[in-house]
Amino acid sequence: MSKQRWVIKIGSALLTNNGKGLDKIAIASWVKQIVKLTQKNIDIILVSSGAIAEGMKRLGWNKRPENIHKLQAAAAVGQMGLVQTYETLFTQYNIHTAQVLLTHDNLVNANQSDNISATLNTLLSLGTVPIVNENDTVATDEIKFGDNDTLAALVANLVGATRLIILTDQSGVYDADPRQNANAKLINKIHVNDERLTQVASRTGGSLGSGGMYTKVLAAKTAAKSNAITIIASGRQANVLTKLGAGKHIGTLIHC
């Protein structure tokens, strides 16, 4: 591949300021950074969480519902605000965006996955930034990805991404749970098959998202199947994407 291709996943807690509706200031910063990456000849596919959390805010719900149909309803309502925000921000830089909603069935069906790959490649060739999310309004418990970390990794496989960037509210993967161990140290670089990864990764996510660090480690293992390097880093760090684009080491780099 003559140019780099990154799949960037941003989690719900970052996008919604911990559930207070879409954090448009933060999103504007990430959009600006993504534009700079595209100017460095890097293809970008953005896997964006936030639809359910934004829908909850619009519907006046303070607690994430457990009922699947209420979750689907919240996603449908919130997706409107999410896409509008990205479209407005990217338009300021004369960049088109494209909404791509997927289910697990889409990616395990050979014909469908081939069509998705062709469409994403075409969108990238046209200079657009595809914004991918799970199609929550049609997904069921049996076919849901369960988290956008998994979705991002599968998309990385599908398009032959060189890097999977997972932005979270943690600085990366630690050698112990930093919430329980004050002496926990950040793992800067680690092989995807290192047993420490699954040993130290937490299986629990926050109240807004469905994935914890464990799903991010699994995503890295999935992305490695197509030789993609995964970087798990804090989305709270200023200009994190710009710094990564400049080759700076941030967070945890998982190589294969």
Beta strands, then each sheet from edge to edge (+ up, - down):
strand 1: 4-10
strand 2: 42-48
strand 3: 97-102
strand 4: 129-134
strand 5: 163-168
strand 6: 189-191
strand 7: 229-234
strand 8: 252-255
sheet 1: 3+ 4+ 2+ 1+ 5+ 7+ 8- 6-
end
